[in-house]
Amino acid sequence: MKRLPLKNKNLFGLVLAGGKSSRMGKDKSILKYHKKSQIEYAFALLDKYCERTFVSNTKSQSTLKEHQKLPQIHDIYKDIGPLGGILTAFKKYPVKAWLILACDLPFVDNKTISTLVQKRDRTKPVTCYRSTYNNLPEPLCAIFEKKARKKLESSLKKNITCPRKILMGLPVKLLKLNKKNELDNINTKEEYKNAISNNK
């Protein structure tokens, strides 16, 4: 019997699922890549390592059967993308660090998350991966320490809502990805078909 990883006290997990999925034409959180919906798959990945785990979504998504059984935090910030979900989580639990994972990253696996947790640098505001395409920080699979909250809020006041742009101005801990496509996101029906084919 495999020994389960220890949950990390004061580290909460958040699966970002509040996007509009306009290019996909269907809610990306309920697509299946791993014999279960992506929201359930991502939730399970984070829940292995976090004291508590939540789904960041909108009230309209809360009635989806794939979401109903999972703890939820509804976005209170409108039209600012992933930053809204992260800031909402910090507002609800301000003394916790947050392990963030977007729901449209189907190639993330247990090794992706375990490496992130094991190599976490608590002295930095954020621990994240470096993109294999442009060497920039990847904000949607990352650990945001509680000290990052003020940086995010001050950026929002300056109308900077792109998480990557915010991280580019912070002294973050950057990690090397295990696989090149590990953090590739899926946004269109064609990309979804290709991902399913490659996952067989």
N, CA and C of each residue as an Amber inpcrd file, in Angstrom:
protein
   600
   0.8450000  -1.1990000   0.0000000   0.0000000   0.0000000   0.0000000
   0.8810000   1.2510000   0.0000000   0.5900000   2.1760000  -0.9340000
   1.3960000   3.3790000  -1.0290000   1.0920000   4.3160000   0.1290000
   2.1470000   4.9440000   0.6230000   1.9830000   5.9120000   1.7040000
   1.5790000   7.2540000   1.1140000   0.4950000   7.8320000   1.6290000
   0.0230000   9.1120000   1.1080000   0.9560000  10.2420000   1.5310000
   1.1590000  11.2300000   0.6600000   1.9820000  12.3920000   1.0220000
   1.3590000  13.1320000   2.1970000   2.2080000  13.7260000   3.0280000
   1.7120000  14.4700000   4.1720000   1.1040000  15.7860000   3.7100000
  -0.0300000  16.1310000   4.3110000  -0.6390000  17.4250000   4.0130000
   0.1580000  18.5250000   4.7110000   0.2770000  19.6500000   4.0440000
   1.0680000  20.7580000   4.5700000   0.1860000  21.7450000   5.3270000
   0.4310000  21.8710000   6.6200000  -0.3380000  22.7830000   7.4510000
  -0.1380000  24.2170000   6.9670000  -1.2270000  24.9700000   6.9540000
  -1.2360000  26.3720000   6.5300000  -0.9970000  26.5620000   5.0300000
  -1.0620000  25.4750000   4.2630000  -1.0410000  25.5690000   2.8040000
  -2.4010000  25.1050000   2.2860000  -3.1440000  26.0210000   1.7120000
  -4.4540000  25.7230000   1.1410000  -4.3200000  25.5940000  -0.3730000
  -5.1660000  24.7650000  -0.9710000  -5.1560000  24.5780000  -2.4130000
  -6.3290000  25.2880000  -3.0770000  -6.1040000  25.7800000  -4.2990000
  -7.1550000  26.4780000  -5.0310000  -7.0840000  26.1090000  -6.5090000
  -8.1570000  25.4760000  -6.9860000  -8.2680000  25.1640000  -8.4190000
  -9.0440000  26.2870000  -9.0790000  -8.4100000  26.9920000  -9.9880000
  -9.0430000  28.1160000 -10.6740000  -9.9330000  27.5990000 -11.8030000
 -11.2310000  27.8520000 -11.6950000 -12.1680000  27.3240000 -12.6830000
 -13.1900000  28.3540000 -13.1370000 -12.9670000  29.6220000 -12.8060000
 -13.9710000  30.6500000 -13.0630000 -13.9190000  31.3020000 -14.4210000
 -13.0980000  30.7810000 -15.3350000 -12.9930000  31.3850000 -16.6560000
 -14.2480000  31.2000000 -17.4950000 -14.3790000  32.0150000 -18.5490000
 -15.5860000  31.9710000 -19.3840000 -15.5730000  30.8430000 -20.4100000
 -14.4040000  30.2940000 -20.7140000 -14.2820000  29.1800000 -21.6730000
 -14.9180000  29.5130000 -23.0230000 -14.8310000  30.7660000 -23.4310000
 -15.5110000  31.2040000 -24.6570000 -14.9570000  30.5340000 -25.9130000
 -13.6540000  30.3280000 -25.9780000 -13.0650000  29.7050000 -27.1710000
 -13.3710000  28.2050000 -27.2460000 -13.5460000  27.5750000 -26.0900000
 -13.8490000  26.1510000 -26.0520000 -15.3200000  25.8970000 -26.3700000
 -16.1780000  26.8390000 -25.9840000 -17.6030000  26.6600000 -26.2050000
 -18.2560000  25.7680000 -25.1750000 -17.5040000  25.3610000 -24.1780000
 -17.9880000  24.4960000 -23.1060000 -17.1090000  24.7420000 -21.8900000
 -17.6830000  24.6190000 -20.7050000 -16.9000000  24.8550000 -19.4840000
 -15.7030000  23.9140000 -19.4340000 -14.4890000  24.4930000 -19.4270000
 -13.2640000  23.6800000 -19.4740000 -13.0740000  22.8220000 -18.2290000
 -13.6890000  23.2300000 -17.1410000 -13.4890000  22.4920000 -15.8920000
 -14.1490000  21.1190000 -15.9000000 -15.1310000  20.9050000 -16.7830000
 -15.8260000  19.6160000 -16.7870000 -15.3710000  18.7010000 -17.9300000
 -14.3950000  19.1430000 -18.7120000 -13.8260000  18.2780000 -19.7540000
 -13.0720000  17.1220000 -19.1030000 -13.0200000  15.9910000 -19.7880000
 -12.3520000  14.8150000 -19.2390000 -11.0870000  14.4820000 -20.0260000
  -9.9880000  14.3370000 -19.2820000  -8.7220000  13.8960000 -19.8510000
  -8.2360000  12.6230000 -19.1560000  -8.6060000  12.4660000 -17.8980000
  -8.0760000  11.3910000 -17.0490000  -9.2000000  10.5270000 -16.4690000
 -10.2310000  10.2430000 -17.2740000 -11.3810000   9.4270000 -16.8600000
 -12.2240000  10.0760000 -15.7730000 -11.9910000  11.3500000 -15.5410000
 -12.8250000  12.1270000 -14.6270000 -12.7550000  13.5760000 -15.0920000
 -13.6550000  14.4060000 -14.6060000 -13.6220000  15.8060000 -15.0210000
 -12.3270000  16.4580000 -14.5680000 -11.8980000  17.4610000 -15.3120000
 -10.6360000  18.1260000 -14.9930000 -10.6790000  18.7950000 -13.6290000
 -11.8460000  19.3040000 -13.2450000 -11.9620000  19.9510000 -11.9390000
 -11.7420000  18.9400000 -10.8140000 -12.2550000  17.7260000 -10.9860000
 -12.0730000  16.6810000  -9.9720000 -10.6250000  16.1920000  -9.9510000
 -10.0340000  16.0690000 -11.1390000  -8.6380000  15.6250000 -11.2450000
  -7.7010000  16.6330000 -10.5800000  -7.8620000  17.9080000 -10.9080000
  -6.9990000  18.9480000 -10.3520000  -7.1930000  19.0730000  -8.8430000
  -8.4460000  18.9780000  -8.4020000  -8.7390000  19.0540000  -6.9650000
  -8.0080000  17.9410000  -6.2200000  -8.0660000  16.7350000  -6.7480000
  -7.4270000  15.5890000  -6.0920000  -5.9050000  15.7630000  -6.0280000
  -5.3130000  16.3270000  -7.0760000  -3.8660000  16.5580000  -7.0820000
  -3.4570000  17.4750000  -5.9320000  -4.1820000  18.5710000  -5.7600000
  -3.8370000  19.5400000  -4.7210000  -4.1690000  19.0230000  -3.3250000
  -5.2560000  18.2950000  -3.2280000  -5.7260000  17.8570000  -1.9180000
  -4.7790000  16.8780000  -1.2350000  -3.9160000  16.2510000  -1.9950000
  -2.9130000  15.3550000  -1.4090000  -1.9260000  16.1260000  -0.5270000
  -1.7040000  17.3840000  -0.8820000  -0.6290000  18.1480000  -0.2490000
  -1.1150000  19.3160000   0.6110000  -2.3940000  19.6690000   0.4990000
  -2.8920000  20.8730000   1.1690000  -3.7790000  20.5520000   2.3690000
  -3.7160000  21.4230000   3.3410000  -4.5490000  21.2680000   4.5370000
  -6.0320000  21.2770000   4.1600000  -6.3970000  22.2030000   3.2920000
  -7.7430000  22.2620000   2.7280000  -7.6370000  22.6870000   1.2660000
  -8.5980000  22.2620000   0.4610000  -8.5810000  22.5910000  -0.9620000
  -9.9570000  23.0840000  -1.3870000  -9.9550000  24.0660000  -2.2840000
 -11.1990000  24.6740000  -2.7560000 -11.1820000  24.8060000  -4.2760000
 -12.3780000  24.9550000  -4.8200000 -12.5580000  25.3100000  -6.2150000
 -12.9160000  26.7890000  -6.2660000 -12.1890000  27.5410000  -7.0690000
 -12.5130000  28.9520000  -7.2940000 -13.3990000  29.0320000  -8.5260000
 -14.6570000  29.4320000  -8.3350000 -15.5940000  29.4810000  -9.4510000
 -16.5930000  30.6110000  -9.2720000 -17.5460000  30.6780000 -10.1760000
 -18.6160000  31.6690000 -10.0790000 -19.8650000  30.9940000  -9.5210000
 -20.8050000  31.7990000  -9.0570000 -22.0370000  31.2340000  -8.5020000
 -22.7920000  30.4300000  -9.5530000 -22.7010000  30.8460000 -10.8090000
 -23.4060000  30.1290000 -11.8690000 -22.8240000  28.7380000 -12.1070000
 -21.5430000  28.5520000 -11.7750000 -20.9090000  27.2440000 -11.9340000
 -21.1790000  26.3200000 -10.7530000 -21.6090000  26.8730000  -9.6500000
 -21.7270000  26.1000000  -8.4080000 -22.7250000  24.9490000  -8.4910000
 -23.6550000  25.0310000  -9.4500000 -24.6680000  23.9810000  -9.5740000
 -24.2480000  22.8630000 -10.5310000 -23.1080000  23.0170000 -11.2020000
 -22.6130000  21.9380000 -12.0580000 -22.3460000  20.7130000 -11.1980000
 -22.7550000  19.5380000 -11.6530000 -22.6290000  18.3410000 -10.8140000
 -21.1730000  18.0530000 -10.4440000 -20.2390000  18.4190000 -11.3310000
 -18.8230000  18.1750000 -11.0520000 -18.2930000  19.1170000  -9.9720000
 -18.9620000  20.2530000  -9.7950000 -18.5510000  21.2450000  -8.7920000
 -19.2710000  21.0660000  -7.4630000 -20.5070000  20.5760000  -7.5240000
 -21.3850000  20.5690000  -6.3490000 -20.7840000  19.8920000  -5.1270000
 -20.0520000  18.8050000  -5.3480000 -19.5440000  18.0360000  -4.2090000
 -18.2230000  18.5610000  -3.6590000 -17.6900000  19.6150000  -4.2800000
 -16.3920000  20.1470000  -3.8720000 -16.5470000  21.4790000  -3.1390000
 -15.6980000  21.7430000  -2.1380000 -15.7300000  23.0410000  -1.4420000
 -15.4280000  24.1650000  -2.4270000 -16.1850000  25.2510000  -2.3370000
 -16.0590000  26.3210000  -3.3270000 -15.8330000  27.6840000  -2.6850000
 -15.1370000  28.5310000  -3.4330000 -15.0130000  29.9480000  -3.0960000
 -15.4290000  30.7220000  -4.3430000 -16.4900000  31.5110000  -4.2370000
 -16.9960000  32.2410000  -5.3940000 -16.2370000  33.5640000  -5.5680000
 -15.8190000  33.8260000  -6.7960000 -15.0900000  35.0580000  -7.0960000
 -15.9090000  36.2890000  -6.7130000 -15.2680000  37.2360000  -6.0450000
 -15.9360000  38.4980000  -5.7260000 -15.3980000  39.6350000  -6.5910000
 -14.3000000  39.3640000  -7.3000000 -13.7530000  40.3490000  -8.2310000
 -14.2360000  39.9850000  -9.6360000 -14.6990000  40.9550000 -10.3710000
 -15.2790000  40.6930000 -11.6870000 -14.3380000  41.1300000 -12.8120000
 -14.2560000  40.2810000 -13.8190000 -13.5750000  40.6070000 -15.0790000
 -12.0980000  40.9610000 -14.9330000 -11.4200000  40.3060000 -13.9820000
  -9.9620000  40.5010000 -13.9040000  -9.2290000  39.1630000 -14.0180000
  -9.9370000  38.1430000 -14.4830000  -9.2970000  36.8670000 -14.7600000
  -8.8460000  36.1240000 -13.5120000  -7.7820000  35.3200000 -13.6470000
  -7.3050000  34.4820000 -12.5310000  -6.9450000  35.2720000 -11.2760000
  -6.5060000  36.5000000 -11.4530000  -6.1430000  37.3200000 -10.2930000
  -7.3200000  37.4570000  -9.3380000  -8.5320000  37.5420000  -9.8940000
  -9.7160000  37.6730000  -9.0510000  -9.9250000  36.4820000  -8.1480000
  -9.7020000  35.2880000  -8.6810000  -9.8460000  34.0820000  -7.8700000
  -8.8140000  34.0050000  -6.7670000  -7.5830000  34.3770000  -7.0950000
  -6.5040000  34.3290000  -6.1020000  -6.7440000  35.3480000  -4.9900000
  -7.1230000  36.5690000  -5.3610000  -7.3760000  37.6080000  -4.3570000
  -8.5950000  37.2810000  -3.4950000  -9.6090000  36.6740000  -4.0930000
 -10.7810000  36.2660000  -3.3240000 -10.3960000  35.2380000  -2.2630000
  -9.5410000  34.2930000  -2.6390000  -9.0740000  33.2750000  -1.6890000
  -8.2900000  33.9030000  -0.5460000  -7.4140000  34.8440000  -0.8710000
  -6.6420000  35.5290000   0.1660000  -7.5460000  36.3490000   1.0760000
  -8.5880000  36.9110000   0.5250000  -9.5120000  37.7110000   1.3380000
 -10.2440000  36.8260000   2.3400000 -10.5840000  35.6160000   1.9170000
 -11.3190000  34.6950000   2.7940000 -10.4040000  34.0600000   3.8430000
  -9.1770000  33.7100000   3.4320000  -8.2270000  33.0890000   4.3630000
  -6.8700000  33.7970000   4.2230000  -6.7300000  34.9910000   4.8070000
  -5.5480000  35.8350000   4.5960000  -4.2520000  35.3440000   5.2370000
  -4.3380000  34.4220000   6.1900000  -3.1140000  33.9870000   6.8740000
  -2.5830000  32.6780000   6.3050000  -3.1740000  32.2000000   5.2270000
  -2.7380000  30.9530000   4.6120000  -1.9410000  31.2280000   3.3420000
  -1.0360000  30.3000000   3.0220000  -0.4000000  30.3080000   1.7100000
  -1.2940000  29.5000000   0.7720000  -1.2170000  29.7930000  -0.5290000
  -2.1190000  29.1510000  -1.4830000  -1.3530000  28.4610000  -2.6040000
  -1.6620000  27.1930000  -2.7940000  -1.1560000  26.4330000  -3.9370000
  -2.2100000  26.5520000  -5.0380000  -1.8480000  27.2450000  -6.0990000
  -2.7790000  27.5840000  -7.1670000  -2.5840000  26.6580000  -8.3680000
  -3.7040000  26.2000000  -8.9420000  -3.6380000  25.4080000 -10.1670000
  -4.8380000  25.7420000 -11.0440000  -4.5770000  26.1680000 -12.2730000
  -5.6580000  26.4290000 -13.2200000  -6.2220000  25.1000000 -13.7240000
  -7.5230000  25.0810000 -14.0060000  -8.1730000  23.8260000 -14.3770000
  -7.9160000  23.4220000 -15.8280000  -7.3200000  24.3090000 -16.6230000
  -7.1130000  23.9910000 -18.0430000  -5.6760000  23.5620000 -18.3560000
  -5.0300000  22.9320000 -17.3640000  -3.6580000  22.4360000 -17.5290000
  -3.6650000  20.9120000 -17.3620000  -4.1060000  20.1700000 -18.3640000
  -4.3160000  18.7250000 -18.2060000  -3.0510000  17.8840000 -18.1170000
  -1.8890000  18.4690000 -18.4420000  -0.6540000  17.6860000 -18.4160000
   0.0590000  17.7620000 -17.0650000  -0.4890000  18.5430000 -16.1590000
   0.0370000  18.5860000 -14.7900000  -0.2630000  17.2530000 -14.1260000
   0.7330000  16.7010000 -13.4450000   0.5330000  15.4300000 -12.7430000
   1.0650000  15.5220000 -11.3240000   1.0840000  14.4010000 -10.6450000
   1.5070000  14.3990000  -9.2420000   2.9380000  14.8920000  -9.0780000
   3.8110000  14.5460000 -10.0220000   5.2100000  14.9880000  -9.9290000
   5.3180000  16.5040000 -10.0360000   4.4750000  17.1030000 -10.8820000
   4.4730000  18.5670000 -11.0160000   4.2080000  19.2180000  -9.6720000
   3.1820000  18.7220000  -8.9930000   2.7770000  19.3260000  -7.7180000
   3.7600000  18.9810000  -6.6020000   4.2100000  17.7280000  -6.5490000
   5.1210000  17.3230000  -5.4710000   6.4400000  18.0880000  -5.5610000
   6.9370000  18.3020000  -6.7770000   8.1760000  19.0730000  -6.9590000
   7.9920000  20.5060000  -6.4770000   6.8550000  21.0930000  -6.8220000
   6.5590000  22.4630000  -6.4070000   6.5330000  22.5840000  -4.8860000
   5.8960000  21.6240000  -4.2330000   5.7840000  21.6520000  -2.7730000
   7.1410000  21.4050000  -2.1120000   7.8850000  20.4310000  -2.6280000
   9.1760000  20.0810000  -2.0410000  10.2140000  21.1850000  -2.1910000
  10.1410000  21.9210000  -3.2990000  11.1380000  22.9690000  -3.5660000
  10.6240000  24.3710000  -3.2380000   9.5230000  24.4250000  -2.5450000
   8.9490000  25.7080000  -2.1030000   9.9420000  26.5220000  -1.2980000
  10.0350000  27.8100000  -1.6050000  10.9090000  28.7230000  -0.8750000
  10.0250000  29.7200000  -0.1300000   9.8760000  29.5110000   1.1570000
   8.9780000  30.3460000   1.9570000   9.4990000  31.7650000   2.1280000
  10.7740000  32.0010000   1.8200000  11.3300000  33.3520000   1.9350000
  10.9400000  34.2260000   0.7370000  10.4590000  33.5980000  -0.3280000
  10.0400000  34.3200000  -1.5270000   8.5180000  34.4600000  -1.5170000
   7.9710000  35.4980000  -2.1340000   6.5130000  35.6370000  -2.1490000
   5.8120000  34.5560000  -2.9610000   6.5130000  34.0390000  -3.9870000
   5.9140000  33.0320000  -4.8580000   6.9690000  32.0160000  -5.2890000
   6.5810000  30.7440000  -5.3010000   7.3900000  29.6790000  -5.9050000
   6.6280000  29.1770000  -7.1140000   7.2910000  29.1770000  -8.2750000
   6.5870000  28.7750000  -9.4930000   7.5770000  28.1940000 -10.4970000
   7.0480000  27.7080000 -11.5940000   7.8870000  27.1510000 -12.6540000
   8.2580000  28.2250000 -13.6720000   9.3870000  27.9890000 -14.3360000
   9.8250000  28.8370000 -15.4360000   9.3130000  28.2360000 -16.7470000
   8.6960000  29.0510000 -17.5820000   8.1810000  28.5770000 -18.8500000
   9.3140000  28.0480000 -19.7280000   9.0690000  26.9330000 -20.3970000
  10.0700000  26.3810000 -21.3040000  10.0360000  27.0890000 -22.6610000
   9.0590000  27.9560000 -22.8580000   8.9150000  28.6530000 -24.1420000
   9.5450000  30.0440000 -24.1350000   9.4040000  30.7550000 -22.9970000
   9.9310000  32.1300000 -22.9600000  10.6720000  32.4720000 -21.6710000
  10.8810000  31.4690000 -20.8090000  11.6110000  31.6360000 -19.5480000
  10.9170000  32.5500000 -18.5360000   9.6620000  32.8820000 -18.7860000
   8.9210000  33.7290000 -17.8590000   8.2450000  32.8760000 -16.7790000
   7.9090000  33.4800000 -15.6380000   7.2500000  32.7150000 -14.5650000
   5.8620000  32.2520000 -14.9620000   5.5120000  31.0430000 -14.5280000
   4.1880000  30.4610000 -14.7830000   3.3480000  30.6290000 -13.5130000
   2.4040000  31.5690000 -13.5070000   1.6720000  31.8920000 -12.2790000
   0.5130000  30.9700000 -11.9310000   0.0850000  30.1180000 -12.8680000
  -1.1420000  29.3510000 -12.6350000  -0.9000000  27.9160000 -12.1990000
   0.3290000  27.6370000 -11.8310000   0.6920000  26.4180000 -11.0990000
   1.8080000  26.8630000 -10.1730000   1.4360000  27.3850000  -9.0220000
   2.4020000  28.0890000  -8.1760000   1.9300000  28.1350000  -6.7270000
   2.8810000  28.4040000  -5.8450000   2.5520000  28.6160000  -4.4320000
   2.7380000  30.0950000  -4.1130000   1.6530000  30.7250000  -3.6840000
   1.6720000  32.1250000  -3.2790000   1.6980000  32.1800000  -1.7480000
   2.7890000  32.6530000  -1.1950000   2.8700000  32.8160000   0.2560000
   1.9540000  33.9610000   0.6780000   1.6150000  34.0000000   1.9630000
   0.6790000  35.0320000   2.4210000   1.2340000  36.4420000   2.2100000
   2.5840000  36.5610000   2.1730000   3.1920000  37.8690000   1.9450000
   2.9310000  38.3830000   0.5290000   2.5230000  37.5040000  -0.3770000
   2.2540000  37.9120000  -1.7620000   0.9700000  38.7160000  -1.8870000
   0.0910000  38.5890000  -0.9100000  -1.2280000  39.2430000  -1.0080000
  -1.1060000  40.7470000  -1.2360000  -0.2650000  41.4190000  -0.4620000
  -0.1340000  42.8730000  -0.5830000   0.3930000  43.2670000  -1.9570000
   1.2770000  42.4590000  -2.5060000   1.8250000  42.7360000  -3.8370000
   0.7240000  42.6300000  -4.8930000  -0.1280000  41.6200000  -4.7470000
  -1.2180000  41.4320000  -5.6940000  -2.2260000  42.5750000  -5.6000000
  -2.5440000  42.9690000  -4.3730000  -3.5200000  44.0500000  -4.1780000
  -2.9920000  45.3770000  -4.7020000  -1.7120000  45.6470000  -4.4700000
  -1.1350000  46.9090000  -4.9630000  -1.0810000  46.9270000  -6.4860000
  -0.8620000  45.7670000  -7.0950000  -0.8560000  45.6810000  -8.5610000
  -2.2510000  45.9570000  -9.1210000  -3.2670000  45.4210000  -8.4570000
  -4.6380000  45.6470000  -8.9000000  -4.9820000  47.1330000  -8.8440000
  -4.5250000  47.8220000  -7.8160000  -4.7740000  49.2620000  -7.6900000
  -4.1470000  50.0380000  -8.8400000  -3.0880000  49.4580000  -9.4200000
  -2.4190000  50.0820000 -10.5740000  -2.9890000  49.5570000 -11.8970000
  -4.0920000  48.8120000 -11.7990000  -4.7480000  48.2070000 -12.9680000
  -3.8800000  47.1740000 -13.6810000  -2.9840000  46.5560000 -12.9310000
  -2.1900000  45.4390000 -13.4640000  -2.8770000  44.1620000 -13.0040000
  -3.5000000  43.4500000 -13.9340000  -4.2800000  42.2680000 -13.5650000
  -3.7100000  40.9700000 -14.1270000  -2.6470000  41.0470000 -14.9040000
  -2.0200000  39.8490000 -15.4580000  -1.0940000  39.2310000 -14.4150000
  -1.4040000  38.0300000 -13.9070000  -0.5560000  37.4130000 -12.8690000
   0.9020000  37.2660000 -13.2900000   1.1400000  36.9170000 -14.5480000
   2.5240000  36.7500000 -15.0090000   3.2810000  38.0780000 -14.9530000
   2.6370000  39.1370000 -15.3750000   3.2770000  40.4510000 -15.3410000
   3.6070000  40.8510000 -13.9040000   2.7170000  40.5230000 -12.9830000
   2.9590000  40.8260000 -11.5720000   4.1660000  40.0490000 -11.0680000
   4.2190000  38.7670000 -11.3890000   5.3280000  37.9230000 -10.9360000
   6.6590000  38.3490000 -11.5340000   6.6370000  38.9100000 -12.7270000
   7.8660000  39.3720000 -13.3690000   8.5220000  40.5020000 -12.5800000
   7.7310000  41.1760000 -11.7460000   8.2730000  42.2620000 -10.9370000
   8.5760000  41.8660000  -9.5090000   8.4810000  40.5630000  -9.2030000
   8.7220000  40.0780000  -7.8460000   9.9310000  39.1420000  -7.7960000
  10.5640000  39.0480000  -6.6370000  11.6950000  38.1150000  -6.4770000
  11.1960000  36.6940000  -6.2340000  10.6810000  36.0480000  -7.2700000
  10.0800000  34.7290000  -7.1230000  11.1280000  33.6250000  -7.2020000
  10.7760000  32.4750000  -6.6600000  11.6010000  31.2710000  -6.7850000
  11.1640000  30.5560000  -8.0550000  12.0730000  30.3820000  -9.0120000
  11.7470000  29.7530000 -10.2860000  12.2930000  28.3330000 -10.3370000
  11.4460000  27.4050000 -10.7530000  11.8170000  25.9980000 -10.8480000
  11.8210000  25.5460000 -12.3020000  12.5930000  24.5210000 -12.5760000
  12.6360000  23.9410000 -13.9210000  11.5510000  22.8910000 -14.0570000
  10.8200000  22.9410000 -15.1670000   9.7640000  21.9620000 -15.4130000
  10.3390000  20.5750000 -15.6830000   9.5710000  19.5470000 -15.3300000
   9.9970000  18.1830000 -15.5770000   9.8390000  17.8070000 -17.0570000
   8.7900000  18.3530000 -17.7070000   8.5110000  18.0990000 -19.1250000
   8.1610000  19.4150000 -19.8110000   8.5090000  19.5270000 -21.0910000
   8.3100000  20.7820000 -21.8090000   6.8560000  21.2160000 -21.8430000
   5.9380000  20.2710000 -22.0680000   4.5290000  20.6330000 -22.2460000
   3.7160000  20.5720000 -20.9590000   4.3860000  20.4470000 -19.8450000
   3.7230000  20.1990000 -18.5600000   2.6560000  21.2380000 -18.2080000
   2.9260000  22.4940000 -18.5680000   1.9880000  23.5630000 -18.2250000
   1.2980000  24.1490000 -19.4580000   1.2280000  23.3660000 -20.5210000
   0.4720000  23.8030000 -21.7020000  -1.0160000  23.8320000 -21.3640000
  -1.6790000  24.9280000 -21.7080000  -3.1150000  24.9950000 -21.4370000
  -3.9170000  24.6800000 -22.6920000  -5.1480000  24.2510000 -22.4730000
  -6.0340000  23.8270000 -23.5590000  -7.2220000  24.7910000 -23.6080000
  -7.3680000  25.4990000 -24.7390000  -8.3870000  26.5350000 -24.8320000
  -9.4180000  26.3200000 -25.9320000  -9.1110000  25.4840000 -26.9310000
 -10.0150000  25.3100000 -28.0610000 -10.3880000  23.8380000 -28.2350000
 -11.4340000  23.5930000 -29.0340000 -11.8720000  22.2220000 -29.2920000
 -10.7780000  21.4220000 -30.0000000 -10.0580000  22.0740000 -30.8970000
  -8.9870000  21.3960000 -31.6250000  -7.8550000  20.9910000 -30.6780000
  -7.4910000  21.9010000 -29.7730000  -6.4550000  21.5970000 -28.7850000
  -6.9050000  20.4590000 -27.8690000  -8.1890000  20.4400000 -27.5470000
  -8.7230000  19.3830000 -26.6910000  -8.6140000  18.0230000 -27.3920000
  -8.9980000  17.9700000 -28.6490000  -8.9000000  16.7250000 -29.4140000
  -7.4630000  16.2350000 -29.4740000  -6.5400000  17.1360000 -29.7110000
  -5.1210000  16.7510000 -29.7850000  -4.6180000  16.2630000 -28.4270000
  -5.0480000  16.9130000 -27.3490000  -4.6290000  16.5120000 -26.0130000
  -5.1430000  15.1230000 -25.6700000  -6.3840000  14.8460000 -26.0440000
  -6.9760000  13.5280000 -25.7910000  -6.2110000  12.4610000 -26.5690000
  -5.8740000  12.7500000 -27.8070000  -5.1350000  11.7960000 -28.6440000
  -3.7520000  11.4990000 -28.0650000  -3.0860000  12.5470000 -27.5880000
  -1.7500000  12.3700000 -27.0330000  -1.7530000  11.7160000 -25.6640000
  -2.9230000  11.7270000 -25.0130000  -3.0280000  11.1970000 -23.6550000
  -3.3980000   9.7020000 -23.6410000  -3.6810000   9.1460000 -24.8230000
  -4.0770000   7.7380000 -24.8940000  -2.8730000   6.8130000 -24.8030000
